[in-house]
Amino acid sequence: MYQHILVPIDGTPHSASAVKEAVSLAKSIGAKVTVLTVVHRFPTLPLGISSTYADEFRRHAQADAERSLAEAEQEAERAGVPCEVVKVEDRQPYEAIIETAGARGCDLIAMASHGRRGMSALVIGSETMKVLTHSKLPVFIYR
């Protein structure tokens, strides 16, 4: 069975629910979890453009990531499940998820799906779908 579950989160209620479910699964099978959040890397600004907005974006993104990771870590602690938290910065979250799973020796990725369909799924895209498409590891989707 699985021994190390990677749980990517994005600060949404969907990902918080996925943490609860993944922690419950980990507890039932004696696995540990690594909770990952990927902070979107702000694009490089052209010379001469103020970086105030970019700095503000980074501060808020980092604070939101820290809060989400702390909540996930507390969830695992309450359940008695060993947990590590990881925060990375990347422009392509799905790539960071897959790379982190490999680097940390995870054998399952458990993540939320927002359940978008139709045009919104096409326009917004899905990190979950990208992970499913590119990962060599099994992916468990919570919805």
Secondary structure, DSSP 8 states (H G I E B T S, - for coil): ---EEEEEE-SSHHHHHHHHHHHHHHHHHT-EEEEEEEEE------TTS--HHHHHHHHHHHHHHHHHHHHHHHHHHHHT--EEEEEEEES-HHHHHHHHHHHTT-SEEEEE-----HHHHHHH--HHHHHHHH-SS-EEEE-
